[in-house]
Amino acid sequence: MQKVYKMPILYGFYNEGDVRLAVTDAEVVESWKKFFDRGTNWKDFPKVTSYEEYRKITDKQHLSKAKSMPIKFLKASGKGFFIDRDGYALGIRDELADVIKVDAFKKQMKDIIEYRTMEYYRRRYVEN
């Protein structure tokens, strides 16, 4: 799972091009499940042996996994780029409030996330 877990969180921030300054618990769960519900991405969950078993994971368990892995490590990386924000699961620095509205930033963010997603699938299917 370490090769993929940050992407669903970044998709939550990207929000189909309407970039958010912070994501709520509900938004994290939504983007997390949207990513792992796609194709066989659910197979990256350790100790889950079938899609039916994956579907039994509760939203609370998904959120716990997201907070204990990608959110924790995103906050620890990037020298303060990702921050705690009251009422949210994760935020980005206030200084970026104007930047996230710029079309060029949105385009680059989308490009980076899509590249990392393609790289994930390449490693998963081509290298194995």
C-alpha positions as CSV (number, residue, x, y, z in Angstrom):
1,M,0.0,0.0,0.0
2,Q,2.9,2.4,0.5
3,K,3.2,2.9,-3.2
4,V,-0.4,4.2,-3.6
5,Y,-1.8,5.6,-0.4
6,K,-1.1,9.3,-0.9
7,M,-2.9,9.5,-4.2
8,P,-6.5,9.3,-2.9
9,I,-5.7,12.1,-0.4
10,L,-4.3,14.3,-3.2
11,Y,-7.3,13.5,-5.3
12,G,-9.4,14.8,-2.4
13,F,-7.5,18.1,-2.5
14,Y,-7.7,18.3,-6.3
15,N,-11.5,17.8,-6.2
16,E,-12.0,17.6,-9.9
17,G,-10.2,20.9,-10.5
18,D,-11.8,22.9,-7.7
19,V,-8.8,22.6,-5.5
20,R,-9.4,22.7,-1.8
21,L,-7.3,24.4,0.9
22,A,-8.4,21.6,3.3
23,V,-10.2,18.3,3.3
24,T,-12.8,17.1,5.8
25,D,-13.0,13.5,7.1
26,A,-16.0,12.9,4.8
27,E,-14.1,14.2,1.8
28,V,-11.1,12.0,2.6
29,V,-13.3,9.0,2.9
30,E,-15.1,9.9,-0.4
31,S,-11.9,10.2,-2.4
32,W,-10.3,7.2,-0.6
33,K,-13.1,4.9,-1.5
34,K,-13.5,6.3,-5.0
35,F,-9.9,5.4,-5.6
36,F,-9.9,2.0,-4.0
37,D,-13.3,1.0,-5.5
38,R,-11.8,1.4,-9.0
39,G,-10.7,-1.9,-10.7
40,T,-8.6,-4.0,-8.4
41,N,-7.1,-1.2,-6.4
42,W,-8.7,-2.7,-3.3
43,K,-6.1,-5.5,-3.5
44,D,-3.6,-3.1,-2.0
45,F,-5.3,-3.4,1.4
46,P,-3.3,-5.8,3.6
47,K,-5.2,-8.8,5.0
48,V,-8.1,-8.3,2.5
49,T,-8.5,-11.3,0.3
50,S,-11.6,-10.6,-1.7
51,Y,-13.6,-7.6,-3.0
52,E,-16.5,-8.7,-0.7
53,E,-14.2,-8.5,2.3
54,Y,-13.0,-5.1,1.1
55,R,-16.6,-3.8,0.8
56,K,-17.2,-4.7,4.5
57,I,-14.6,-2.2,5.6
58,T,-16.5,0.7,7.3
59,D,-16.0,4.3,6.6
60,K,-14.6,4.7,10.1
61,Q,-11.9,2.0,9.3
62,H,-11.1,3.7,5.9
63,L,-10.7,7.1,7.7
64,S,-8.5,5.5,10.4
65,K,-6.3,3.9,7.7
66,A,-6.1,7.2,5.8
67,K,-5.1,9.2,9.0
68,S,-2.6,6.6,10.2
69,M,-0.8,6.4,6.9
70,P,-1.0,9.0,4.2
71,I,-2.2,11.9,6.3
72,K,0.4,11.3,9.0
73,F,3.2,11.1,6.4
74,L,2.0,14.0,4.3
75,K,2.1,16.2,7.4
76,A,5.6,14.9,8.2
77,S,6.9,15.6,4.7
78,G,7.1,18.8,2.7
79,K,8.4,21.1,5.4
80,G,5.0,22.4,6.5
81,F,3.2,22.2,3.2
82,F,0.5,20.0,4.8
83,I,-0.8,21.2,8.1
84,D,-3.4,20.4,10.8
85,R,-6.5,22.6,10.4
86,D,-9.3,22.7,13.0
87,G,-12.4,20.8,11.7
88,Y,-10.5,19.2,8.9
89,A,-8.6,15.9,8.3
90,L,-5.7,17.8,6.6
91,G,-5.0,21.2,5.2
92,I,-2.4,23.0,3.1
93,R,-0.7,26.3,4.1
94,D,-2.8,29.4,4.0
95,E,-0.2,31.1,1.9
96,L,-1.3,28.9,-1.0
97,A,-5.0,30.2,-0.9
98,D,-4.4,32.4,-4.0
99,V,-2.2,29.9,-5.8
100,I,-4.7,27.0,-5.7
101,K,-7.1,29.2,-7.8
102,V,-4.6,29.6,-10.7
103,D,-5.5,27.5,-13.7
104,A,-1.8,26.7,-14.3
105,F,-1.5,25.3,-10.8
106,K,-4.6,23.2,-11.2
107,K,-3.3,21.8,-14.5
108,Q,0.1,20.9,-13.0
109,M,-1.6,19.4,-9.9
110,K,-3.8,17.2,-12.1
111,D,-0.8,16.2,-14.3
112,I,1.3,15.2,-11.2
113,I,-1.5,13.1,-9.7
114,E,-2.3,11.4,-13.0
115,Y,1.4,10.7,-13.6
116,R,1.7,9.1,-10.1
117,T,-1.4,7.1,-10.8
118,M,0.0,5.8,-14.1
119,E,3.3,5.1,-12.4
120,Y,1.5,3.1,-9.7
121,Y,-0.3,0.9,-12.4
122,R,3.0,0.5,-14.3
123,R,4.8,-0.8,-11.3
124,R,1.9,-3.0,-10.4
125,Y,1.3,-4.6,-13.7
126,V,4.4,-4.2,-15.9
127,E,7.1,-4.8,-13.3
128,N,5.3,-7.8,-11.6
